[in-house]
Amino acid sequence: MIKMTNTIKLSKDFYSPSFISECNSSNGETLQEVAIDDKLRENANRLLIDKYNQIIGNPVDEISSFQLSDLPAVNYFRSLKISEDEYFISVDTGNWMIISKEDYELLKKNTVNKSLSTVLEKNFILLTEKNIDSYINKLRIRYGFLTEGPTLHIVVVTSNCNLSCIYCQASASNVAANNMNQVTANETVDRIFESPSDSFIIEFQGGEPLMNFPAIKNIIQYANRRAERDHKQVEYSLITNFTSTVTKEKLIFLMENNVSISFSLDGSKELHEKNRGRNYPNAFEILEKKVALYKKIWASLTDEPVELNALMTTTTTSLPLFREIIDTYLNFGITQINIRSLTPLGKALDTKENLVYTPEEFVDFWKNSVGYVLELRAKGIEISEFFLELILTKLFGNETGFMDLRSPCGAGYGQITYNYDGQVYTCDEGRMIYSDYFQIGSIYDQQLNNILLDAKTQSVFESSILEQYYCDYCAFKPYCGVCPVLHLQQKDKIQINVLETGHCEIFFKMIQHIVELFINDENAREEFQKMLMNVNWQKN
């Protein structure tokens, strides 16, 4: 029996709040109506039902409307003890609060006083007639991606590359058979435009994608025509190593077509060339020249401030060099750094290179980097870190749409990777290990909806739903996700004990660190607020 002292009387249990019919999209369609077809709709409904089962604590097999007479009631929440006297508690919408040990004990006993009930209601820990509609809407927004279809389409136009980076699955090569041809490029675009989403991103990867620039150019031109004909919005991005493959003509075409370009930059000249200059000893010097060319062309085409985006990969050599790495980014005029851990796939697992570090070592490196970022910001220097912004946005803003940290993950349903040979994979990580498990079709044999309904696609989808893991007991579950590809690579199966993975340890400690900084460090809290004011990539 749920009780509230000195306030209103609560009913026994909050049951049957299965309100999919209440979760209307902005155009008046229900979640059921906007799913791609019956099978995908069934998957989406099943996941939502599972969500609502958590809220009510009872099994629900059918969709029905809840009764307002069952309110108010304590929502399904998760907790983490963060000090001797405080707990962090959260609910599925991502709302959270810090609660004293005394109040936490009252909440566990289903007894709350009036002052506490007001705060609990504000954060959806307590559901009432006043906040239930808002809670429903937040759930609808948070899980709206279930009905969108893939919005990120990664196109691997070549597996050739001109570098042999010590951690990469690609090696220096230039074989014509490893390039996507025009027929495959056009078929790939046709599959992409079968997505039910009205807007999406086409991202070019490799190898080094600019080694097959004709395919990139063909895809952009054809996709632009399709977008105009089909009334869809398409954006483009490209990841390159910024070496000899970059030319003035290519940059002009890419910029004129609003392609967002990211290049690889691991840090200072010594570090960058240690990682990426094995067969390219002057890689950093060439990169500097290409960045200068990029800035010059940008200035000739627009009066807008230049936008530079770079990606770094952390190796054991990087760990003590966090200041030098961030300073290098600032010297290039880059105002955001993405401190990425090494993905344990392919060459990254080669013990001869001594690239791999422990999750704890990476987290310490990331914490040091965040500390230096905050130190620089306190001096008025504009700089941010990607995962710091990402986690802050998930904690204080809206769901970001970042597919690696959501449940289910983006594999298959949020993103798809099209290989140069026409084979389709759930994601780029799935392509990297070339596992049949993550190869879900071919652009020549199937339409997109058939690819999405492939048994393997659905199996991957189901394997990344956090409710079936220990994650479901974790207070940080609303802000996290798992990767089936890493599971398979590390444990030879995709459903494993996530507590044994480095992925779990890394992101748990990253989120925990930000929460603790927010609670205990006034200066950090002030910088967090400034950063959130400037975040412009939130999904909603």
Order of alpha helices (4+ residues) and beta strands (2+ residues): beta-alpha-alpha-beta-beta-beta-beta-alpha-beta-alpha-beta-alpha-beta-alpha-beta-alpha-beta-alpha-beta-alpha-alpha-beta-alpha-beta-alpha-beta-alpha-beta-beta-alpha-beta-alpha-alpha-alpha-alpha-alpha
